[in-house]
Amino acid sequence: MSVINILVAVRREFASQYHKGLSVHKTFKVEIVSAVQDVLDMLADTDKHIDVLVLDNGLGSIYDLIEDVRHTHPRMIIVLVDQDADFGTPGQADELSTDPFTNDDLAKRITRLMSDRKLETLRADSLPAVRQFAKELRNATGELGKLQTAVSACKQLGYDYVAFYRAEANDNSTLTLKAQVGPAPIQSIAPKSSTANDLLTWTLTHGQSRIAAPQDAVNHPLVAKGRLGGIVTVPVLISGQRYGVIAAFKDQPGTINQDHIMLLELIAAQLGSAITKE
């Protein structure tokens, strides 16, 4: 079984309990912090990969943090721990544990959530739209042909404009527009390359999907300037190496959700696999 990278944010006096309770599991790689800002710093670290975020409700401002993480890392698994509650609902978190170390409750929830996520992806892989894309991808000629097939498939999922930006060789800080589909006026003004602090670069360096609306600081010019209402960016990897980013846009803000991201991630994975064979 592959390693599950877990970031635990817990009050300092409970840190040793969490380390002892989770580190006994050989598939868990655990890092522990004791402040909300530490969580934000870890998530911003491009060298870190985090699968699961465990949050101690006693840290304070946890629900604001969950909302922020849901926005920046929409596919991250979040488990809230509230040992002062007899029962409750997880809210925006994926799970709530009220007794994390009785019968290994927290570890079991993490393992189940990761398993469910894999099954969710496998089920989505059988959807007609994904199967059709796989067929079209096999028939596409050359690298650029496959990139154009990918953006066209994304647009058929209901997006108004889709673009693919490829990373320059040996330089993950610069991405260049290689394929796009959508209204001609949007295509004509779309940036031909990324900038150091934009959403495309963030997605590639972090290796994680992200959603942005017009008010967000880390953004794409088409959304930041109000030409389109929202964007989701998904990284494309080839043999673990950062290859490029799919950027899919909608006219209406607030209309992109986690299910949409899952389908785009499947397309990104199939594209990466197909490019490897070129």
N, C-alpha and C positions, 0 to 999 in steps of 0.2 A: 504493500500500500504506500502511496506517495506521502511525503511529509506535509503536515498541515501547519502552516505558520500562524501562530496565535499571538495577538497583542492583548495584554490584560492591563486595564487601568483600574487600580484598586487603592484604597487607603493604605498608607505605609504600614500600619500595624497589622494588616492582614496579608501583606505581600508574601511572607514565607509560607503561609497556609496555601495560597494559590500555587506557588511554585512547587511545593511538595505534592499537592493534589493533582496537578496536571503533568508535571515533568516525568512522572512514572510511566506515562504512555509513550512508547517508543516512536510513534508516528507524529507526536506533537513537538513542535519547536516553539518554545514559549519565551516571550519577552514581557517584562513587567515594568510599568511606569506608575507614578502616583499623582499625576496632575492632568487636568484637561489639556493644558498647553502642550504637555509632553506627547499626548495622543496626536495632536495636530502636527507637531514637529516630526513625529515618526511617519505619519501618513504623507508628509511632504518630502520625505527622504527618498530620492529616486533609486537608491541602492537597496531599499527595503521592499519585500513582497509580503503582504499580509492577507491571509485568507479569512480569518475570523477575528472580530473585535469583541472582547469581553469587557463590560463596563459595570463597575460597582456603583449602584444607585447612590451610595453615601458620599460620593465625591462632590456632588453639587453641580448644577447646570447641565446635568446629563441629557435631558430631553432636548436642549438647544444643541448639544454636541451631536446627538443622534440625527437631528434634522440636518446639520451641516454635513455630516458624513454621508447621509443618504443622498445628498445633492452632489457631492464631489466623487463619491465612490458608490454608485447606485447598485452594484452587484455584490458588495461586500456583505458577508454574514455578520450580524450583530446580535450578541446575547447579553441581555440585561440581567444583573444579579441584584436582588433585593431581599436580603436575609431578614429584614424587619417585617416583611409582609407574609401573611398566611396563604394568600393567593393573590392573583392579579392577572392583568393582560399585558402583553409585551409592548403594546402601543406601536411605535414605528420600528421597534426592534423585531428580530425574527423569532426570538424566544425569550422567555422569562424563567429564571431559576430562583426559587426562594430558599432552597436548601442544597447548595452546590456540591457539597462533599458527602452527603448521605447517599449511599448506594451509587457513588460515582456519578451523581446526577448531571453535573455540568459537563463532564467528559462525554457522557452518553449523548447529551443534547448536541454537542459539537459534532460528534461523529455522525449522528443521524442527519443533521442539517447538511453536512458536506455530501453525504450519500444521496440525500434528496436532490441536491443541486445537480449532481452528476446524472441522476435519473431524469430530471427535468430537461437537461440538455439533450439526452439521448432521445427522449420523446419528441422534442422539438425537431430533432434531426430527421424525423420521419414525416414531417409536415410536407404537403404538396409543393409549397413554394420553395422549400429547401431542396427537395428532390429534383425539381425542375432546374434550379440553379446549378446543381451538380452536373446534370446532363449538359446544360449549355456551356458550362466551364470546360468540360472535356472536349467540346467541339470548337472552342475558341482557339484562334491561332496566335501564337507568340505572347510575350509578356503583356504588351499593350492591349492586345485583344482580350486577354483574361481580365485585365483591370477594367476595361470598358464593360465587359460582361458583368462584372461584380457591381459596378455602380448602377447599371441598368436594373439588375435584380433588386438592389436596395430600393430604388425608386418605385418599383412595382409593389413594394410593401406599404406604400402610401406616403412616401416622402415627396416633397415638392422639388428639392434640388439635392443632388448627391455628388460628392467629389472624392477623388482618391489622391492623396499626397504621398509621394515616395521619399524616403530618407536618402540623403546624399551619401555616397560611399564614405565610410569612416567618419561621418559627421551626423550625429543624431539631433543636432540643434537646428538643422536646416532641412526642410521638406519642400518638395517641388510638386506643383499640380501636374498630374499625368493623365487623368481621365475625369470627365464630368458629364452629367446629364441633367437637364432641366430647362427652364425658360431661357431663351437667348439673352435677354437683358441681364439676367443674373450671371450667366456664364461670362458675359463680356466684362463684368466688373469684379468677378471673383479674384481674390489675391492669387498670384502665380506662385508664391512661396510663403513659408511661415516666417514668423518673427520669434525672437528669443523667448518672449514671455507669453505667447498666445496659447490657445487651447490645443492646437495641433501638437506643438512641442511638448506641452505638459503631458498629453496622452501618450506620446511616444516614449518620453523619458521615464514615466511612471509605469508604462505597460498596462494601463487600466482604462476602462471606458469611463466616459463622463458626459453629463448633460449640462447645458448652459442656456440661460435665458438672457434677455437684453440687459438686465441689471447686474449681471455677474462680472466680476473684475477680470477673471481669466476667461477669455472669450475668443470668438472669431469675428472679424470685421463685419461680415454680412449680418450677424445678429446684434453685435454691439451698436451698430449704426442704424438698426431698425429696418433693414431691408427684408429680413426674415425673422420669424418669431422665436425659433428655438433650434438647438443643434444637439446631436449626440455624436461623439467621436469614439471610435473603436480602434485599438491597435491591431496591426497585422504583423505576426511574427513568423519567421522562417527558421526552423531548427533552433528556436529560442532566441534568435537574433532579431532586433527591431528593424522591420522592413518598411512600414508605412502606416498610414492612418486613413480609415474610411470616415468621412464627415457627411452626415445625413441631416438635412434641414427640413423643418416644417414652417408653414406660414403662421400657424396659430400657436401662441405660447402655451406651455403647460400640457401639450398633447403627446409627449414622449414618456413612456413608462418602462419598467424593468422588463416586461415581456418583449417590447420592441428591441431592447438592447440585446436580449438573449438571441434573437434571430439574427441580428447584425453580427454578433460574435461568432455564430455558426458560419455565416457567410465569410467572415474574416478568416476563420480557421480553414475552411475549404479552399479559399483563395491562396493562403500561405502554402498549403500542401500542393496545390497545382503549380504554383510558381517554382517550388523546389524541383519539380520535374522538368522545367524548361531548360 
